[in-house]
Amino acid sequence: HHCGLITSKTSHQIKDGSKLIMFFYEQALIALAAISSISAHPHFAHPHFLEDDVIEELSKKYEKHIQKANKAVEERLGSSLRGVGESIANRHPFNPLPGADFSPCPYHNAMASHGFVNRNGRDIPLFELPLVMKEVIGPDATGAAFAQLALGPQSVHFDSDGTPLINFTNFWNRPGIERDASLMFHDAFFGEETRRKIDEDLLQDLFSRTDDDYITVDSLFQFGADRLKDSFENNPEVNPPYCKIGEADLDALWDTLAGIQYQLPLLLAPNLDKITKHDWAQFYRFGKLTDDFVIRHGVVPDELNQLNDEVTAMLFKVAQTTCPLQSNASDEIM
């Protein structure tokens, strides 16, 4: 999963322009703190392009565009987003556009398929995307917007007013938010030409973990642990480079692998407990939110914070058995 989301409990809406800029800046710092210390790798790692001063500079440079994005989202979607508890199917029905750009983040695709952003997944104002995603899904994705902006021409383009725009296909570019050990996409090392499509073997492996029609938390995390282990053991771009990083950079290791976000698909479920296999496939293939999905208005469910802890514990357990980490590294983190 590659959405660059933050699972903080921030739930208030921000209207004041200066406060909005500071919000973007602070959330970008939170999202990118872990990746600033990792050593750059030409293929898969995040480089040193998002130090604090760079983020602050970008925030000031694009201040009017951030304010413009806030106004545009309010004018376009304000009334449809205010129905607390309203089913997504009633106000933003699923209507994917054939040939639309496809992102490695299924929540991006959902924003397009349900009409929260351009249904073709192209020319989307960069700063509108995290505002919409936070309002609809809960977690914040501001850091991903700044990451794409800092990466430059390979990831963003601009309209005549200088507003940065994003095409969903650009989220596949590396370095960026797309990461190894994804739940549904194979690592780039195993086929650059095919990694942008659902890996059917991974999908069927996940489905095989339960005998009924549901994917549960336990089956998802069991599959996730095996998925991460496979990347560590068989992808030389993950192991040994990731496994050789120092004890102080363990947080950076997790932030540059998709495994840190294995819990996020569970946001599809009202209680974050189980998802039907049909809904899972529709979500990853087409960006379809479940019919009973409700708009969260920026509120991160308490259940997700618990799942975050479980994912972290699972990741370190896998690392202990597959990576030659320093003997006391995982103890200090845990």
C-alpha positions in Angstrom: 0.0 0.0 0.0 1.5 3.3 -1.0 -0.6 6.3 0.1 1.8 8.2 2.3 -0.9 8.5 5.0 -0.5 9.7 8.6 -2.8 8.1 11.2 -2.9 10.9 13.7 -6.0 11.9 15.6 -6.3 15.4 14.1 -10.0 15.9 13.4 -10.7 19.6 13.1 -11.3 21.4 9.9 -9.1 24.4 9.1 -10.5 27.4 7.3 -8.1 30.2 8.1 -5.5 30.6 5.4 -2.4 31.1 7.7 -3.5 28.2 9.9 -3.9 26.0 6.8 -0.4 26.8 5.7 1.0 25.9 9.2 -1.2 22.7 9.2 0.3 21.6 5.9 3.8 22.4 7.1 3.4 20.6 10.5 1.8 17.5 8.9 4.5 17.3 6.3 7.1 17.3 9.0 5.3 14.5 10.8 5.0 12.4 7.6 8.5 12.9 6.5 10.5 12.8 9.8 11.4 9.2 9.4 12.6 9.3 5.9 15.0 12.3 6.3 17.7 10.1 7.9 17.9 7.3 5.4 20.8 7.0 3.0 19.8 7.6 -0.6 19.6 4.6 -3.0 19.2 5.3 -6.7 16.3 2.9 -7.1 14.2 2.4 -4.1 15.0 4.7 -1.2 13.9 8.2 -0.3 16.7 10.8 -0.8 17.6 13.8 1.4 15.2 16.1 -0.5 12.8 16.9 2.4 14.7 18.5 5.2 12.8 20.9 7.4 14.0 24.0 5.5 12.9 22.5 2.1 9.4 21.8 3.4 9.1 25.3 4.9 10.3 26.9 1.6 7.8 24.9 -0.4 5.0 25.8 2.1 5.7 29.5 1.6 6.2 29.3 -2.1 2.9 27.6 -2.7 0.9 29.4 0.0 -1.7 30.9 -2.4 -2.1 27.5 -4.1 -2.7 25.8 -0.7 -5.4 28.4 0.0 -6.8 28.0 -3.4 -7.1 24.2 -2.9 -8.9 24.7 0.4 -11.4 27.0 -1.2 -11.9 24.8 -4.2 -12.6 21.7 -2.2 -15.0 23.5 0.0 -16.9 25.0 -3.0 -17.0 21.8 -4.9 -17.5 19.2 -2.2 -18.5 21.1 0.9 -22.2 20.3 0.9 -21.7 16.6 -0.1 -19.1 16.1 2.6 -21.2 17.4 5.5 -23.5 14.4 5.8 -22.0 12.8 8.9 -22.6 9.1 8.7 -23.9 9.4 5.2 -23.3 6.4 3.0 -20.7 7.1 0.3 -22.9 5.4 -2.3 -25.7 8.0 -1.9 -23.6 11.1 -2.5 -20.6 10.0 -4.5 -21.6 6.9 -6.4 -19.0 4.6 -8.0 -18.5 5.5 -11.6 -15.0 4.8 -12.8 -13.8 6.3 -16.1 -12.4 3.8 -18.6 -8.7 4.6 -19.3 -8.2 6.6 -16.1 -4.7 7.0 -14.6 -4.1 4.3 -12.0 -2.2 5.0 -8.8 -0.4 2.4 -6.6 -2.6 3.8 -3.8 -6.1 2.4 -4.0 -7.5 5.3 -2.0 -6.3 7.7 -4.7 -8.1 5.6 -7.3 -11.2 5.7 -5.1 -11.1 9.4 -4.9 -11.3 9.5 -8.8 -13.8 6.6 -9.2 -16.2 8.3 -6.8 -15.8 11.7 -8.2 -14.0 13.5 -5.4 -11.2 14.5 -7.8 -11.0 14.3 -11.6 -12.4 10.9 -12.6 -9.6 10.5 -15.2 -6.9 10.6 -12.5 -5.1 13.4 -14.3 -4.4 17.1 -13.8 -5.5 16.9 -10.2 -4.4 20.0 -8.1 -1.8 18.5 -5.9 -2.9 20.3 -2.7 -6.5 19.3 -3.2 -5.8 15.6 -3.0 -4.7 15.4 0.7 -7.6 17.7 1.8 -10.1 15.5 0.1 -8.5 12.2 1.3 -8.3 13.4 4.9 -12.0 14.5 4.9 -13.2 11.3 3.3 -10.9 8.6 4.8 -9.5 10.1 8.0 -5.7 9.9 8.0 -3.6 12.8 6.5 -1.7 12.5 3.3 -0.1 16.0 3.2 3.5 14.6 3.3 2.9 12.7 0.0 2.0 16.0 -1.7 5.2 17.7 -0.6 7.2 14.6 -1.5 5.8 14.7 -5.1 6.4 18.4 -5.3 10.0 18.1 -4.2 10.7 15.4 -6.8 10.0 17.9 -9.5 9.2 17.4 -13.2 9.0 13.6 -13.1 6.1 13.8 -10.6 4.2 17.1 -11.0 3.4 19.6 -13.7 1.8 23.0 -13.6 -1.1 24.9 -15.0 -0.9 28.5 -16.4 -1.4 29.9 -12.9 1.5 27.9 -11.5 -0.7 25.5 -9.6 1.1 22.1 -9.2 -0.9 19.2 -10.7 -0.5 15.5 -10.4 -1.3 12.5 -12.6 -1.9 9.4 -10.7 0.5 7.4 -12.9 3.3 9.6 -11.5 2.9 8.1 -8.1 4.6 5.0 -9.5 7.9 6.9 -10.0 10.8 6.2 -7.7 11.9 7.6 -5.4 8.4 8.5 -4.2 5.6 7.0 -2.2 5.5 3.7 -4.1 7.4 1.1 -2.1 8.5 -2.5 -2.0 6.6 -5.3 -0.2 3.3 -4.0 -1.3 0.2 -6.1 -0.5 -1.1 -6.4 -4.1 1.8 -5.3 -6.4 5.0 -7.2 -6.7 8.4 -5.5 -6.1 9.9 -3.6 -9.1 12.9 -5.9 -9.0 10.7 -8.8 -10.2 9.4 -7.0 -13.2 9.3 -3.3 -14.0 6.9 -3.7 -16.8 4.3 -5.7 -14.8 4.5 -4.1 -11.4 1.7 -1.6 -12.1 -0.9 -4.3 -12.2 -2.5 -6.4 -9.5 -0.4 -9.5 -8.9 -3.0 -12.2 -9.1 -0.9 -14.6 -7.2 -0.7 -12.2 -4.2 -4.5 -11.7 -4.4 -5.2 -15.4 -4.4 -2.7 -16.0 -1.6 -4.5 -13.5 0.6 -7.9 -14.9 -0.2 -6.7 -18.5 0.6 -5.9 -17.5 4.2 -9.6 -17.8 5.2 -12.2 -20.4 4.3 -15.2 -18.0 4.2 -15.9 -14.8 2.2 -14.0 -12.5 4.5 -10.5 -11.1 5.0 -9.9 -10.6 8.7 -7.3 -8.7 10.6 -5.5 -11.9 11.5 -5.4 -13.2 8.0 -4.3 -9.9 6.6 -1.4 -9.5 9.0 -0.4 -13.2 8.5 -0.3 -12.6 4.8 1.5 -9.3 5.3 4.2 -10.9 7.4 4.8 -13.5 4.7 4.8 -10.8 2.1 7.4 -8.8 3.9 9.5 -11.9 4.6 9.5 -12.8 0.9 10.8 -9.3 -0.1 13.5 -9.4 2.6 14.7 -12.9 1.5 14.3 -12.7 -2.3 14.6 -9.1 -3.3 18.3 -8.0 -3.2 17.1 -4.3 -3.4 15.5 -4.8 0.0 18.0 -7.2 1.6 20.8 -6.5 2.3 20.5 -2.7 1.8 17.6 -2.2 4.3 18.9 -4.8 6.6 22.3 -3.2 6.9 21.1 0.2 8.0 22.0 1.3 11.5 19.9 1.0 14.6 19.0 4.7 14.6 17.5 4.3 11.1 15.0 1.6 11.8 12.0 4.0 11.6 13.3 5.0 8.2 13.4 1.4 7.2 9.7 0.9 7.9 8.7 4.1 6.2 10.4 3.1 3.0 8.6 -0.3 2.8 4.9 -0.6 2.1 4.5 -2.9 5.1 4.0 0.1 7.4 0.6 0.6 5.8 -0.7 -2.9 5.8 -3.6 -1.9 8.1 -5.0 0.9 6.0 -7.3 -1.2 3.7 -9.2 -2.0 6.9 -10.5 1.6 6.9 -13.0 0.2 4.3 -14.8 -1.6 7.1 -16.9 0.4 9.5 -15.4 -1.4 12.5 -12.0 -2.1 10.9 -12.4 -5.8 11.6 -13.1 -7.6 8.3 -13.7 -7.0 4.6 -15.4 -9.2 2.1 -13.0 -10.6 -0.6 -15.3 -9.2 -3.2 -15.0 -5.7 -1.7 -11.2 -6.0 -1.4 -10.9 -6.9 -5.1 -13.2 -4.1 -6.2 -11.2 -1.7 -4.1 -7.8 -2.6 -5.5 -8.8 -3.2 -9.1 -11.1 -0.2 -9.5 -11.0 2.1 -6.5 -14.5 1.2 -5.3 -15.3 2.1 -1.7 -17.7 -0.3 0.1 -21.4 0.6 -0.1 -21.5 1.0 3.7 -18.3 3.2 3.8 -19.0 6.4 5.7 -17.2 9.7 5.3 -15.0 10.2 8.4 -14.4 14.0 8.3 -10.8 13.8 9.2 -11.3 11.6 12.3 -9.0 8.6 12.6 -10.8 5.7 14.3 -9.3 4.6 17.6 -9.2 1.1 16.2 -6.7 2.2 13.6 -4.2 3.4 16.2 -4.4 -0.1 17.8 -3.8 -1.7 14.4 -0.8 0.6 13.9 0.8 -0.9 17.0 0.1 -4.4 15.8 1.6 -3.7 12.4 4.8 -2.3 14.0 5.2 -5.3 16.2 4.6 -7.7 13.2 7.2 -5.8 11.2 9.9 -6.0 13.8 9.2 -9.7 14.4 9.7 -10.4 10.7 12.9 -8.3 10.8 14.3 -10.3 13.8 14.1 -13.5 11.8 15.1 -12.2 8.3 17.6 -9.4 8.8 21.0 -9.3 10.6 19.9 -6.3 12.7 21.9 -5.4 15.8 20.8 -7.6 18.6 19.4 -4.8 20.8 17.8 -2.8 18.0 14.3 -4.3 18.1 14.4 -4.3 21.9 14.9 -0.6 22.0 12.2 0.2 19.6 9.7 -2.2 21.1 
